Amino acid sequence: MNDFFTLEMLATFAGLVTATGLIVQFTKGIIKKEFDDYVVRIYAFIVALILTAAFAPRGEGMQGVLVTLLNAVLVTLTAMGGYEAIKNPTAQ
């Protein structure tokens, strides 16, 4: 494997979760200065939605939009959950 991150990898669930987590973690300082933590979660969803729509669209029409939205929610929850598990692994 000679490439760090490829378009084929980005089109997978793991690739989208990784990209969302990295982008949010490196840029959330800008958002967090101005707003509360819940805005960072909305920001993470927007990043996941953009990445999912750009690199992993599924279907056409209204069905495609709904599947893309649901996939973005799943990517967001996974990326945020992964961060929380790393940040505080003993949280209840």
C-alpha positions as CSV (number, residue, x, y, z in Angstrom):
1,M,0.0,0.0,0.0
2,N,1.8,3.0,-1.3
3,D,-0.9,5.6,-0.9
4,F,-1.9,7.2,2.4
5,F,-5.6,7.9,1.4
6,T,-7.2,7.1,-1.9
7,L,-10.5,7.9,-3.4
8,E,-11.5,4.2,-3.3
9,M,-10.8,4.1,0.5
10,L,-12.7,7.4,1.0
11,A,-15.8,5.8,-0.6
12,T,-15.9,3.2,2.2
13,F,-17.6,3.6,5.6
14,A,-14.2,3.4,7.4
15,G,-12.8,6.0,5.1
16,L,-15.6,8.4,5.6
17,V,-15.5,7.9,9.4
18,T,-11.7,8.5,9.4
19,A,-11.9,11.6,7.1
20,T,-14.8,13.1,9.1
21,G,-13.0,12.5,12.4
22,L,-9.7,14.0,11.1
23,I,-11.3,17.1,9.5
24,V,-13.4,17.8,12.6
25,Q,-10.6,17.4,15.1
26,F,-8.2,19.6,13.1
27,T,-10.7,22.4,12.5
28,K,-13.0,22.3,15.5
29,G,-10.9,24.8,17.4
30,I,-12.2,27.5,15.1
31,I,-15.8,26.5,15.7
32,K,-15.4,25.9,19.4
33,K,-14.0,29.3,20.2
34,E,-17.3,30.9,19.1
35,F,-19.9,28.3,20.0
36,D,-20.8,25.5,22.4
37,D,-20.1,21.8,22.1
38,Y,-23.5,21.0,20.4
39,V,-22.5,23.2,17.5
40,V,-19.4,21.1,17.0
41,R,-21.6,18.0,16.7
42,I,-23.7,19.8,14.0
43,Y,-20.4,20.8,12.3
44,A,-19.4,17.1,12.3
45,F,-22.7,16.2,10.7
46,I,-22.2,18.8,8.0
47,V,-18.7,17.5,7.3
48,A,-19.9,13.9,7.1
49,L,-22.8,14.9,4.9
50,I,-20.6,16.7,2.4
51,L,-18.1,13.8,2.3
52,T,-20.8,11.2,2.0
53,A,-22.6,13.1,-0.8
54,A,-19.4,13.7,-2.7
55,F,-17.7,10.3,-2.4
56,A,-20.4,7.7,-1.5
57,P,-23.8,8.8,-3.0
58,R,-26.3,6.0,-3.0
59,G,-29.3,5.9,-5.3
60,E,-31.1,8.6,-7.1
61,G,-34.0,10.9,-6.3
62,M,-35.6,11.1,-2.9
63,Q,-34.4,7.6,-2.0
64,G,-30.8,8.6,-2.7
65,V,-31.1,11.7,-0.6
66,L,-32.6,9.8,2.3
67,V,-29.9,7.1,2.2
68,T,-27.2,9.7,2.0
69,L,-28.6,11.6,5.0
70,L,-28.8,8.3,7.0
71,N,-25.3,7.3,6.0
72,A,-24.1,10.8,7.1
73,V,-25.8,10.4,10.5
74,L,-24.2,7.0,10.9
75,V,-20.7,8.3,9.9
76,T,-21.1,11.3,12.3
77,L,-22.1,9.1,15.3
78,T,-19.3,6.7,14.6
79,A,-16.7,9.4,14.2
80,M,-17.9,11.2,17.4
81,G,-18.1,8.0,19.3
82,G,-14.6,7.0,18.3
83,Y,-13.3,10.3,19.5
84,E,-15.2,10.0,22.8
85,A,-13.8,6.5,23.3
86,I,-10.2,7.7,22.8
87,K,-10.7,10.9,24.8
88,N,-12.2,9.2,27.9
89,P,-12.3,5.4,27.7
90,T,-13.6,5.0,31.2
91,A,-16.6,7.3,30.9
92,Q,-19.9,5.8,32.0
